[in-house]
């Protein structure tokens, strides 16, 4: 399920990038590259921009929804309430002074 959602999320991401790049900006964007003359003749001058704007909005909504679903499905089902450090400390057997060396007394000559 998670792999399927990630695949769909990737496709939506690529579509979103393409739609954003197709929108006309102050510099003209890439909308002229994909035949803006044909789209303006079919839908009118403002129709293409409105369609791209609506498509961008819907793709963003789908993108965010998929991101939340992927996050939900990839989270662990049972959350541990105890610290890993606390578990490790409890599992060790502590013997006071076990790692200390005995003092040595220097011999007198």
Residue frames relative to the residue before (quaternion, step in Angstrom):
aa qw qx qy qz dx dy dz
X 1.0000 0.0000 0.0000 0.0000 0.00 0.00 0.00
X 0.6754 0.4970 -0.2929 0.4594 3.53 0.94 -0.92
X 0.6401 0.5263 -0.3217 0.4580 3.60 0.99 -0.74
X 0.6335 0.5242 -0.3176 0.4723 3.56 1.05 -0.79
X 0.6659 0.5004 -0.2990 0.4656 3.58 0.93 -0.90
X 0.6461 0.5098 -0.3230 0.4672 3.59 1.00 -0.76
X 0.6307 0.5260 -0.3336 0.4629 3.60 1.04 -0.74
X 0.6630 0.4848 -0.2984 0.4861 3.58 0.91 -0.91
X 0.6337 0.5362 -0.3241 0.4538 3.59 1.01 -0.81
X 0.6423 0.5156 -0.3186 0.4692 3.59 1.01 -0.77
X 0.6597 0.5020 -0.3068 0.4676 3.58 0.94 -0.86
X 0.6490 0.4995 -0.3161 0.4790 3.59 0.98 -0.82
X 0.6221 0.5438 -0.3390 0.4499 3.60 1.04 -0.74
X 0.6725 0.4895 -0.2963 0.4695 3.57 0.92 -0.89
X 0.6420 0.5099 -0.3195 0.4751 3.59 1.01 -0.80
X 0.6450 0.5286 -0.3170 0.4517 3.57 0.99 -0.82
X 0.6415 0.5085 -0.3222 0.4754 3.58 0.98 -0.79
X 0.6655 0.5045 -0.3086 0.4554 3.58 0.93 -0.88
X 0.6713 0.4948 -0.3038 0.4606 3.59 0.92 -0.87
X 0.6467 0.5079 -0.3257 0.4667 3.59 0.98 -0.76
X 0.6754 0.4845 -0.3016 0.4671 3.58 0.97 -0.79
X 0.6408 0.5344 -0.3292 0.4420 3.59 1.11 -0.54
X 0.5734 0.5997 -0.3897 0.3995 3.59 1.14 -0.46
X 0.4680 -0.6714 0.5015 0.2804 3.54 -1.03 0.81
X 0.1058 -0.7705 0.6262 0.0559 3.52 -0.92 0.94
X 0.7561 -0.3447 0.2509 0.4965 3.58 -1.19 -0.29
X 0.7060 0.4394 -0.2606 0.4904 3.56 1.12 -0.61
X 0.6425 -0.5259 0.3341 0.4461 3.60 1.20 0.01
X 0.2430 -0.8057 0.5084 0.1823 3.61 1.13 -0.56
X 0.6271 -0.5149 0.4126 0.4140 3.53 -1.23 -0.44
X 0.3943 0.7442 -0.4745 0.2559 3.59 1.24 0.08
X 0.6371 0.5297 -0.3347 0.4489 3.60 1.08 -0.59
X 0.5956 0.5895 -0.3539 0.4154 3.56 1.16 -0.57
X 0.7546 0.3931 -0.2023 0.4849 3.56 0.99 -0.82
X 0.6672 -0.5457 0.3021 0.4072 3.57 1.08 0.63
X 0.0669 0.8270 -0.5543 0.0663 3.57 0.68 1.02
X 0.5724 0.5911 -0.3858 0.4173 3.61 1.14 -0.46
X 0.6678 0.4933 -0.3027 0.4680 3.56 0.99 -0.80
X 0.6793 0.4764 -0.3046 0.4679 3.58 0.94 -0.80
X 0.6549 0.4913 -0.3368 0.4651 3.60 1.00 -0.64
X 0.6231 0.5252 -0.3465 0.4646 3.60 1.13 -0.53
X 0.6908 0.4717 -0.2806 0.4707 3.58 1.02 -0.77
X 0.8254 0.2440 -0.0953 0.5001 3.58 0.73 -1.09
X 0.5687 -0.5594 0.4101 0.4421 3.59 1.18 -0.11
X 0.6855 -0.5123 0.3287 0.3995 3.57 -1.23 0.33
X 0.7536 0.3753 -0.2089 0.4975 3.58 0.91 -0.84
X 0.5356 0.6692 -0.3895 0.3371 3.60 1.21 -0.42
X 0.6583 0.5061 -0.3165 0.4586 3.58 0.97 -0.80
X 0.6608 0.4979 -0.3129 0.4664 3.57 0.95 -0.84
X 0.6487 0.5129 -0.3160 0.4651 3.57 1.01 -0.78
X 0.6441 0.5175 -0.3158 0.4665 3.57 0.99 -0.83
X 0.6715 0.4861 -0.3019 0.4708 3.60 0.90 -0.88
X 0.6337 0.5284 -0.3285 0.4598 3.58 1.04 -0.73
X 0.6702 0.4825 -0.2953 0.4805 3.59 0.93 -0.86
X 0.6449 0.5179 -0.3149 0.4655 3.57 1.00 -0.82
X 0.6291 0.5254 -0.3264 0.4708 3.58 1.03 -0.77
X 0.6496 0.5205 -0.3170 0.4546 3.57 0.93 -0.88
X 0.6931 0.4706 -0.2856 0.4653 3.59 0.86 -0.90
X 0.6451 0.5089 -0.3284 0.4658 3.59 1.00 -0.73
X 0.6298 0.5167 -0.3394 0.4703 3.60 1.05 -0.69
X 0.6377 0.5185 -0.3277 0.4660 3.59 0.99 -0.79
X 0.6624 0.4877 -0.3004 0.4828 3.60 0.94 -0.86
X 0.6243 0.5505 -0.3261 0.4482 3.58 1.02 -0.85
X 0.7032 0.4598 -0.2696 0.4705 3.59 0.82 -0.99
X 0.6344 0.5280 -0.3296 0.4583 3.59 1.02 -0.76
X 0.6639 0.4907 -0.2990 0.4786 3.57 0.95 -0.86
X 0.6230 0.5345 -0.3441 0.4558 3.59 1.01 -0.75
X 0.6684 0.4853 -0.3012 0.4764 3.60 0.96 -0.82
X 0.6512 0.5101 -0.3200 0.4620 3.60 0.98 -0.79
X 0.6433 0.5054 -0.3242 0.4750 3.59 0.95 -0.82
X 0.6449 0.5130 -0.3176 0.4691 3.58 0.98 -0.80
X 0.6570 0.5162 -0.3075 0.4554 3.57 0.98 -0.85
X 0.7257 0.4408 -0.2512 0.4648 3.59 0.86 -0.92
X 0.6981 0.4609 -0.2918 0.4638 3.62 1.08 -0.45
X 0.5274 0.6166 -0.4277 0.3983 3.60 1.22 -0.08
X 0.5591 -0.6073 0.4258 0.3705 3.60 -1.06 0.60
X 0.5084 -0.6799 0.4398 0.2928 3.57 -1.02 0.81
X 0.7679 0.2070 -0.1265 0.5928 3.59 1.06 -0.69
X 0.2316 -0.7779 0.5709 0.1233 3.52 -0.65 1.10
X 0.3550 -0.7240 0.5507 0.2158 3.54 -0.91 0.92
X 0.2882 -0.7850 0.5280 0.1478 3.53 -0.85 0.96
X 0.6716 0.4824 -0.2966 0.4778 3.56 1.23 -0.25
X 0.5288 -0.6521 0.4553 0.2963 3.53 -1.05 0.81
X 0.5185 -0.6344 0.4760 0.3197 3.56 -1.09 0.72
X 0.6315 0.5293 -0.3350 0.4571 3.59 1.04 -0.72
X 0.6423 0.5136 -0.3237 0.4678 3.57 1.02 -0.76
X 0.6368 0.5211 -0.3296 0.4629 3.61 0.97 -0.77
X 0.6673 0.5001 -0.2987 0.4641 3.58 0.94 -0.90
X 0.6543 0.5079 -0.3171 0.4619 3.59 0.96 -0.79
X 0.6682 0.4927 -0.3042 0.4672 3.59 1.01 -0.73
X 0.6704 0.5144 -0.3104 0.4355 3.59 1.05 -0.64
X 0.6254 0.5305 -0.3488 0.4538 3.61 1.15 -0.39
X 0.3331 -0.7005 0.5931 0.2158 3.51 -1.13 0.72
X 0.1730 -0.8068 0.5615 0.0626 3.50 -0.60 1.17
X 0.0537 -0.7639 0.6431 -0.0034 3.54 -0.77 1.12
X 0.3842 -0.7482 0.4828 0.2439 3.58 -0.42 1.13
X 0.8516 0.1465 -0.1368 0.4843 3.53 -0.90 0.97
X 0.4006 0.7396 -0.4722 0.2639 3.62 1.16 0.15
X 0.7438 0.3898 -0.2357 0.4892 3.57 1.02 -0.61
X 0.5261 0.6221 -0.4215 0.3981 3.61 1.25 0.16
X 0.3570 -0.7157 0.5516 0.2367 3.55 -1.03 0.70
X 0.5281 -0.6250 0.4719 0.3284 3.55 -1.21 0.56
X 0.4970 -0.6518 0.4708 0.3264 3.58 -0.99 0.73
X 0.2935 -0.7449 0.5747 0.1692 3.52 -1.07 0.73
X 0.2908 -0.7398 0.5840 0.1643 3.54 -1.04 0.82
X 0.3845 -0.7275 0.5087 0.2535 3.58 -0.66 1.02
X 0.4579 -0.6891 0.4953 0.2648 3.56 -1.02 0.82
X 0.3931 -0.6993 0.5479 0.2371 3.53 -1.08 0.76
X 0.3066 -0.7674 0.5340 0.1789 3.53 -1.02 0.73
